[in-house]
């Protein structure tokens, strides 16, 4: 099996092996290249998905350990994923505030560029409304 199916780079694959996220991978005796079995590819694909979602190494380690225990750890798997989903939701909200602020500031400068005092005043009101939200997410 080729590691390209996992979506992970060779350095990442070596790192995951070094930190114990995946076990030692068998090597071809003649070339020394790693030879991935189907179950190792499945594990790597799961790790690639977690990595793409921003899950950290320790959470990946927990996920892998729980995954091997199957249904006995289903609740812990759910909780781990829901905790990460809550972090992602908070990041999304932060990005929404940033986007709102940038749009309001762009509207302000657009109004200034057009010398439209009324639109500038309106845009400034919008900026002022967003500032408390921005300050909150920057804490």
C-alpha positions in Angstrom: 0.0 0.0 0.0 1.2 3.5 -0.7 1.0 6.2 2.0 -0.4 8.7 -0.5 -3.8 7.2 0.0 -3.7 8.5 3.6 -3.4 12.2 2.5 -0.3 12.6 4.8 3.2 13.5 3.7 6.1 11.2 4.2 7.6 13.4 7.0 4.2 13.4 8.8 4.1 9.6 8.5 7.6 9.2 9.9 6.6 11.6 12.8 3.4 9.7 13.6 5.5 6.5 13.7 8.1 8.3 16.0 5.5 9.6 18.4 3.6 6.3 18.5 0.4 7.2 16.7 1.1 4.3 14.4 3.1 1.2 15.2 6.3 0.3 13.5 5.7 -0.1 9.8 7.1 -3.2 8.1 9.8 -2.5 5.5 10.5 -4.1 2.2 13.7 -6.0 2.8 15.3 -5.2 -0.5 14.5 -1.4 -0.7 13.9 -0.5 2.9 10.7 1.3 1.9 7.8 1.2 4.3 5.0 -1.2 3.3 1.6 -0.2 4.7 -1.1 -2.8 5.2 -4.8 -2.0 4.6 -5.6 -1.6 8.4 -2.6 0.8 8.7 -4.0 2.8 5.7 -7.4 3.0 7.5 -5.7 4.2 10.7 -3.7 6.8 8.7 -6.8 8.0 6.9 -8.5 8.5 10.3 -5.5 10.4 11.6 -5.5 12.5 8.4 -9.1 13.5 9.0 -8.4 14.4 12.6 -5.4 16.4 11.6 -7.4 18.3 9.0 -9.9 19.2 11.7 -7.1 20.6 13.9 -7.1 17.8 16.5 -3.8 17.8 18.4 -1.4 14.9 18.9 -2.5 14.0 22.4 -6.2 13.9 21.3 -5.2 11.8 18.3 -3.4 9.4 20.7 -6.5 9.2 22.9 -8.7 8.7 19.8 -6.5 5.9 18.5 -6.4 4.1 21.9 -10.2 4.4 22.2 -10.7 3.3 18.6 -8.9 0.0 19.3 -11.2 -0.6 22.3 -14.3 -0.1 20.2 -17.7 0.2 21.7 -16.4 0.1 25.2 -15.0 3.6 24.6 -17.7 4.9 22.3 -18.9 7.5 24.9 -15.3 8.8 25.4 -14.9 9.0 21.6 -18.1 11.0 21.3 -17.1 13.4 24.1 -13.6 13.9 22.6 -15.1 14.8 19.3 -17.8 17.1 20.8 -15.1 18.9 22.8 -13.2 19.5 19.7 -16.4 20.6 17.8 -17.0 23.2 20.6 -13.5 24.6 20.0 -14.1 24.8 16.3 -17.4 26.5 16.9 -15.6 29.1 19.0 -13.0 29.6 16.3 -15.8 30.1 13.7 -17.4 32.7 15.9 -14.1 34.5 16.3 -13.7 34.5 12.5 -17.2 35.8 12.1 -16.5 38.8 14.3 -13.2 39.4 12.4 -15.1 39.3 9.1 -17.8 41.7 10.4 -15.2 44.1 11.6 -13.2 44.0 8.3 -16.4 44.5 6.3 -17.5 47.5 8.5 -14.0 49.1 8.3 -13.9 48.5 4.5 -17.3 50.2 4.2 -16.0 53.1 6.3 -13.0 53.6 4.0 -15.1 53.2 0.9 -17.4 56.0 2.1 -14.3 58.2 2.8 -13.0 57.4 -0.7 -16.3 58.5 -2.2 -16.5 61.5 0.1 -19.9 60.4 1.3 -20.2 61.8 4.8 -23.6 60.1 5.4 -22.3 56.6 4.5 -19.2 57.3 6.5 -21.2 58.1 9.6 -23.3 55.0 9.1 -20.3 52.8 8.6 -18.7 54.3 11.7 -21.8 53.4 13.7 -21.4 49.8 12.5 -17.8 49.7 13.5 -18.7 50.9 17.0 -21.3 48.2 17.3 -18.8 45.5 16.4 -16.0 46.8 18.7 -17.3 45.2 21.9 -17.6 41.8 20.2 -14.1 42.2 18.7 -12.6 43.1 22.1 -14.3 40.0 23.6 -12.9 37.6 21.1 -9.4 39.2 21.4 -9.3 38.5 25.1 
